[in-house]
Structure formats: C-alpha cells, structure tokens
Amino acid sequence: MDEKEAAGPRVLPVLAAAALAFSVAQTAVVPAIGELSRTLEASPGDVSWVMSAYLMAAAVLTPVIGRLGDMTGKRRMLIIVLAVFTAAGVAAALVTNVWALVACRVLQGVGGGIYPLCFGIIADGFPARRRPVALGVVSALTGIGAGGGLILGGLLLDHASWQWIFWSGAIISGCALLGTVLLPGGGPRSPGRIDVVGVLLVTVGLTVPLFALTRTPAWGWGDPRTLGLFLAGGAVLALFVRHELRTDDPLVDMRVLARPVVWITNVTVLLFGFGMFGAFVLVLELAQAPASPGPGFGLDATGAGLLLIPGTVAMLAAGAASGRIWHRLGPRTPLTTGSLTAAAALALLATEHGSRWTVTLLATAVLAGIGLGMAAVPNIIAEAVPPDRTGESNGVNALLRSVGAALGSQIVATLLASGRTPAHPSPADPALTCSFWLCATALTTAGLLLSRLTPHQRSRPPSAALPAAPWTPTRRR
C-alpha cells in the first residue's frame, strides 16, 4: 500500500469535520435571529448583520484563501483558517453586544476557504481511484451541513441557548484543527505574490452587490439604490477581470476559468446553490407556518428541522454514490440525473405540499438529487485545471455556490413576503407554489442545458493521476 492509499482513511474524516464546521455555521444562527434581537437588545436590522457580515466576508475571502493555499501549502493554510474560525466561534459565544457578535462573524468568514483547501488536499493527496468518492463526500457536506445547521440551531435554541450554537461550531472546528495538525504535508505549490490590487477590486466588487442583496427585503428589488449597487459591483468586477488578465501573478487566473468545462461547471453550481437554499427556506417556512389559516403544519423550530433529517442523510449517501458513478460513467450522468431528480421533486412539491409525509419524502428526493449532482463538481474541477491551481479554482466555485445560495434564499424570501398581509402573516399558498416552481426551473436549467455541455466521459482514464509537472500559463503583460 503506497503512502496515498495509507493516508486516505486518516485524512478524509478530518477534512469532513472541517467542511462540516463551516457549512453548519452558515445556517445554524438563522433560527436564533429573533432571540438574538431580544437578548442583545438590538433591532432586527442590526441583528441581520450577523448573517450578512458572515456572507460577505466568506465571499471575499474564499478565492483569496484558495490562492494562498496554492502558494503556501494547503495544509498549512487550512490550519490557520481553522484556528481563526475556532477562536472566532468561542468569542461569539461569549459576547454580549450585537456589533461584537458581527465582528466575530466577519472573522468566521475566513471559513469560506475551507472547502477549496479541502478539495485541493484531496486532489493532491488521494490516489486516483479514491479521489472521486472523497470529493463527493466533502462536497455533499455543503448541503448536509447547511440543513444540519438549521436543525441544530432549532434544537439548541429550543433546549439550550443561542450561545451553544457558537460553542458547538467551535467544538467541531477545534476537533478538525487538531486532526489537521497531524495530516501529512506536501502537494504542489504555485510560488508567487499576493495580487493586492486584485484583492481590493474583488472585495469591493463582491461586497457592494451582496450588501444590496441583503437589503432587498427593506428596499425592494427595483429600488434605485438596489439597482445602482448591483451595477456598481458589476463594473468593479469587470475591472477586476481586466486587471487579472494583465497581471503576472493574478489572484484568479481568468484563462483557466474561461475553459469551457470550468465556466460551465461554475454556472451549474450557482444554479444548484440557488435551488438548494431555496428548498431549505421553503420547507422550513411551510413547516412552521400555522396550519389554519394557511398551508403550513404549525411546527416549532425543532419539528421543522426534523423534516429535513432524512434529506440530509440521503444527501450524504448520494454524494458518495456520485463519486462512484462519475468514476465509471463520467461527469454528465450524476449531474443530469441529480439535477433533474431534484427539479422533478420540487415540481411535485409545487402542487402537493399539503401532507407532512409528502413534504418529507419529496424534500428527501430534492436533497438527494442535489447531493448527487453537486458532488460531481469538484471532480470535474480537479481534472480540468492544473494541480497548482486547484485551490484557486475551487475557491471561485465555492464562491459561486454561495452567491447562488444567497440569491435563492433572498428571492424566495421576497416571493413569500409578497403573499403576506397583516391579517395573514404566514406565506400564502400561491407564493409557496410559485417559489417551488422557480427552484425547479433553476435545477431543470442546470440539468437540461448546462450539464449537457460537460464531457460525457472523464478526461483521464481511471488509473491516471493528476499531472505532476508544473504548469505555467501564458499571460499578456
């Protein structure tokens, strides 16, 4: 047994714990927003920054940390990220002021780099035949952790306190940190320097539209402030692309991202993120809405979260199966099958959501389909880019998944809010139906259009390893 074969069983649980810590932290705080407002004596607008600041910090730091991992070593960077993430979680559990909590969440945004670093470590250190399953498992934890975070947040809020939401995250990431210290080092590096101008441009270009996105419930989508910030962010991102094409040491190599397989995969994962988080929001809204009047089941946070448990289990199983399917049949099969399965289940939910058991069954099918399709993505990235650019490329991919999740959750929340009135504060049934159809459309697009453009077979035979020779892009000065 070679060194990679021996290391795999030790490495995967550690990387899984690291990925789980970040994905749980994304959503575990959602059930506690109202409690935080009361306990910290803060307005709902101020408390909303607990989520918004985390989202924006993670969006900006994900590609930066991915590039730093390629430059300085992915294991070393993962240790630093987990240490900061754990310390910020402990501090968040101890604060008594909302703005101190927001500052802790900004620091926790460094966790956005966990996924690209984990994907890069697997691509560098796992044997070719084990790599697809390992990447599939870690990728599936994106959705599992997000759903599990909602469940865990509700349970802790109902039976403990909001502080335990942060203590639990710190415990998970602390265990991952201890395990990461014991991981073997190595892997290709891409020496260079940090593109400071690129970091500043991508920070402004991402933060401005994401800020506008978080303000849409108050401003509205057609408000001049919303549209103006979206346009301003787009203009800055266009400058970022132009700068990256001209610099010798880019933060993100645009020529790699322009490869058809890479950009198609990135668009696909944005749609998966949209559908996944839209489904989470819809199922929880439906479960917690009053049974009369309204279409809901009248459950508390714990009961609503329990509806998603079968789906999170199915998502993990589908993620592992996706790697095996990809290994034998190529990337198109899990992408198409997963996205169309999830789309069909969402379409059924649009018309059949009156029974708790029906919703649980169809939500399980949605999450299993998303897990099957989304788990194929890091495998495609690992084969499509040079080894010394895996962290950077997976960082961009993780960023787009987060953007899709933010869009899905905000657009669905806006649709649901449009059906509410002072006399009927729960979401109206037509708004729920329209939202389910919207998520189904996003995943159908991913299945019928984008995944058809991915290669039918693997670009390398199953026994092939990733190329070890350094790769030097041709750049224009």
N, C-alpha and C positions, 0 to 999 in steps of 0.2 A: 504494500500500500504506500503510494507516494505521499509527500508532505501535504499536498492539497486535499487528497482524499481523507487523510487523518484529521486535518483541521476543520473540515466542513461541519461535522456534528457538534463541535465546540463553538464555532463561530455563529451559526445560524440562530440559536436561542438568544445570544447576546444582541445581535442585530435586530431580532424580532422585538425584544424588550425595548430597545432604543426607539424603534419606529412606533411602537405602541404608546410610549410615553408622549410623543409629540401629537399623535393623532387623537388620543384621549383628551389632551389639554385643549385641542381645538374646540370641542363642543361641551365638555363637562360643566363649564361655567354657565352655559345657556339656561338651564333650569333655575339657576340661582340669581338671575338678574334682578328680579323683584325683591328678593331677600336682601341682596347687596344694597339696593336703594334704601330699604328701611334701616338696616343695621348700620350702614356707614353714613346715614343722613345725607344722602346725595340725590340729586334729581335723576329721573330716568335718562335724560340726555347725557349727564356726566357718566352714569354707570355704563352707558352704551360704549364708551371709550375702552372699557375693559375688553370688549371683543374687537372693536375697530383698531385699536393700537396694536393688538396682537396680530391681526390680519395684515396690516400694513408693514409692520416690522418683518414678519415672516416673508412677505412677498419681496421686499427689497433684499433681505439677507440670503434668501435661498440660492440665487445664482452666484452671489459673491462667495458664499461658503463653499459651493460646489467647485468654483475655480480655485479657491485657496487649497482645497483638498487635492486637486490635481497638481498644484505647485509644491506643496509642503509635505504631502503624505496624508492619505485619507484617514488612517487610523489615528494619527496624531491630532488631526482636526476634529475627529469625532470625540476624542477625549475632552478637548477644550469645549466643544459645543455642549456636551452632556454635563460638564462641570458647571458651566454658566446656567444652563437650563435648570439643573437641580437646585443651585443656590437661589435662583430667582423664584422657584416654586416654594422653597422654605420661607423666603422673605414675604411672598404673597400671603402665606398662611398666617403671618404674624402682624401684618399692617392693620391700622385702624382708620386709615384715611383713603378715600377713593382715588386720589391722584397718586398716592404712593403705590396703590394696587395697579394703577395704569402703568406706572414706571416699571414695576415688576413684570407686567405682561409684555412690555416692549423688550425687556431683556430676554423673556422666554421666546420671543420671536426668532432668536438665534436657532431655535429648534427646527426652523424651516430647512436648515441644511442637513438634517439627519437623514432624510430619505435619499438625496443624491449621494451622500457619503456611503450609506449602506449599500446602495446599488453598485457603486464603484468598487467597494471592497469585495462584493460577491463576484463582479465581473473580473476583478484582478486575481482573486484567490481561490475560486472554486473550480474544480475540474469541469470540462465542457458538458459532461453528461448530467452533472448535478446542478449546473447553473440555472437552467430554466425553472426547475421546481423551487429553488431557493428564491429567485427573483419573484416568482409568482406568489409565494407565501408572504414575503415582505410587502409586495405591492398590495395584496389583499388586505393587509393590516391597515391601509389607509382608510378604507371604508369600515372595517371592523372596529377600529379604534374610535372613529367618529360616531358610529352608532353606539358602541360601548360607552363612550363618554357621556352621551345623553342619558343612557340607562344609569351609569354610575353616579352622575350628577344628581339625578332624581332620587336615587336610593339614599345617597349621603345627605341630601337636603331634607328628606323626609325623616331619616332615622339618626342623623348625627348633626353636623353643622356645615356651613359653607366653607369653613376653614379646611375641613377634611377633603374637599375637592382638590385643594392645592397640596395638602400633605400626601394624598395618595399618588398624585403625579410625581412629586419629588421622590417618593419611595421607589416607584417604578424606574425613573431615570437614574436614581442613585444605584440601584442594582445593575442597570445596564452599564453605568460608568465603571463599576468595579470589574465587571466582566470584560469591558473593552480594554482596560489596562493590561489584561492578561492575553489579549489577542496577539497573534504574530504580526510583525510589521511587513514592510516590503511593498511591492506594487510599483508600476511605472509612475514617474513624475514628469511634469512639464515645467521645467525651470522658467522663470520669468519674473515680472514685477507686477504689482497691482496697478491696474488702469484706474487711477484716481478720478480722472475726468469721466470715464465710463461709469464708475460707481455713483458719482454725483448726478449724472444725467439719468441713469436708471432709477435712482432714488426719487428724484422729482417726477419723472415720467410715470412711475407706478403709484406713488403716494397721492398725487393730485386726483387722478380719476377714481382711485379706491376710496379716497375721502368723500368724493361726490357720491359714490355708490352707497356709502354708509349713511349719507344724509337724504337719500331719496324718500324714505318714509315721511320726513318732515317737509322737504322741498318739493317733491314730485319729480317725475322723470322729464317733464317738459319745461321745468323752470330754467330761466336763463343762466342761473348760477350752475345748475347741474350740467347743462349742455356746454357752457363755457369751460368748466373744469375738465370735462371729457375731451374737448377739442384741444385745450392747452396741454393735457397729458399726452395726447396723441402726437402733437407737434414736437414735444420734447423727446418722445420715444423715437420719432423719425430722425431727430438729430443724433440720438444715441446710436441708431443703426448706421448712419453715415460716418460717425466717428469710429465705430468699431471696424468698419471696412477699411479705414485708413491707418489705423494704429498698428504698430509692430507687435504689441502684447495686448490683445483685446481681452476684455473681461468675458465676452461671449463671441466665439468665432462664428460670424454670420454665414460664412461659406459652408460650414458644417451643418448649420441649421437649415440652410437652403436646399440641402439634399432632399429629393422628393420624399423618400421614406421617412426622414426625420420630421419635416414640417407637416406632412400628412398625419403622422402619429401624434404630434403636438396638438393639432386641431382636434383630432379624435379624443384625446384625453381631456381637453377642455369641455367637450360635449358630455363625456362620461361624468366629469365633476358636476356639471350643471344638473344632469339627471339624478345623480346620486343624492346630492344635498337637497334638491327639490323634493325628492321622495321622502327623505327624512323629515323635512318640515311638514309635509302634507300628512304623513301617517301620524305624527305626534299631534298636530292640530286636530285631526279627525278624532283621535283617541281621547283628547282632553276636552273637546267641545261638549256642551251639555246635550244630553240625549233628547231633551224636549224643552223649548223648541230648538230644532236644529238637527243636523245629520250625525252628531257625534255619539260617543259612548260614555261620556261623563267620568272618565278615569282620572286618578291623580297622576303625578309625575312618575311614580314607581310603576303603576299599572300600565301607563302608556309606554314606558321603556321596555316592559316585559314583552310587548307585542313585537319588538324588534330582535329579541334574543334568537329565535330560530333563523332569522335572516343573517345575523352576524356569524352564526355557526356555519350556515350554508355558504357564506361568502368565503370563509377560510378554506373550506373543502374545495370550492370552485377554483380558488386561487392556486392551490396545489395541483389540481387536475389540469388547469390551464397550461402549466409548465410542461406536463407530460404530453398534452395534445399538441402544443407548439413544437415540442421536440420531434414528434412523429409526423405531423401533418402540415407544419408551417404556421405562420402567424395569422393568416386570414381566417382560418377555421375558428379559433377561440374568439377573435374579435367580432366576427359576423354573428356567430351563434350567441355569444354573450349579449351583445347589444340588442339583437332582435328579440331574444328571450325577455330581457328587461323591458323593452318597448311594448311587447305584447301584454305583459303583466300590468304595466302602467295603463295601457288602453282599457284593459278589463276593469282596473280599479276606477277608471273614469265613469264606468257605467254600473259597477257592482261594488259598492262600499257601505252597504247597509248592515252587514254582519261582521262581528268581531273576528270570527274564524275565517271568513273570506278575506278580510283585510290582512290578517296574519299570514295566510297561505300565499296570497299574491305579493305581499311585501317581501316574503322569503324568496319568491321567484325573481323579483326585481333585484334584490341584493346578490343573489347567486349569479344572475346574468351579468351584473356589473362587475362582480369579482372575477368571473371567467374572462371577460373582455379586457378589463383594466390590467389584469396580471400579465397579459401578453406584452404590454407596452415596454417595460424595462428590458425585456428580452430583445425586442426589436431595436431599441436604442443601443444596447450592448453590442449588437452585431453591426450596426450602421455607422458607428463613429469610431475614431481611433482610440486605443486604450488609454492614452493620456488625456482624453477629453471626456471620459465617461461622467466624471463628477459634474463638470460644467453643463453637459448636455442633459443629464438627468435633473440638474438644478432648474434649468429652463422648463423642462417637462413638468416637474413638481409645481413650479410657479404657475403654469397654465392650468393645471388641475385645481389649484387654489382659487385662481381667478374664475374658473368655471363654477366652482362651488359657491363663491361669493355672488356671482350673477344669478345662479339658480335659486339660492336661498332668498335673495333680495327681491327678485322678480316675482317669485311665488308669494312672498310675504305681501308685496304690493297688490297682487291679484286678490289675495284673501282679504286684505284690508278694504278693498273696494266693495266687497259684499257685506260689510259690517255696518250696522246702524246703531244709534244709542238705544233703541228698543230691542235690537237683536245683536249683541256684541260678538256672538260666535260667528265663524265664517259661514256664508250662505252656501247651499249645495251647488248652485251653478258655478260659483267661484272655485270650489273644490274640483268640480268636473273639468272646468277649463284648465286649471293648473295641472291636473293629471295628464290631460291631452298634450299640454305644452312640453312636459318632461318626456312623454312618449315620443313626440316629434323629434326632440333633440337626439334621443338614442336611436331612433329609426334613421335619421340622417347619418349618424356615425356608422350604423350597420350597412346601409344600402349604398352610400356614396363613398365615404372615406375609407372604410376598411376594404372595399373592393379595389382600391388603388394600392394597397400594400402587397408585397410579394406573396405569391401563393406558397412558395417553398422557402425554406431557410436559405440565407445567402451563403452559409457554410455547411458542410456535412456535419452530422452529429459528433464525429470524432475530432473535428477541427478545433483547435484552440484559437483564442484571440491572438492576432499578430503581436509579436514581441518587439519588432523593430520600431524605433521612434518614427513619428510621422510629423512632417514639417509642412504646414500649409503655405501656399504661395500667397503672399499678401502684397497689396499695392501700397506704395508709400504716398 
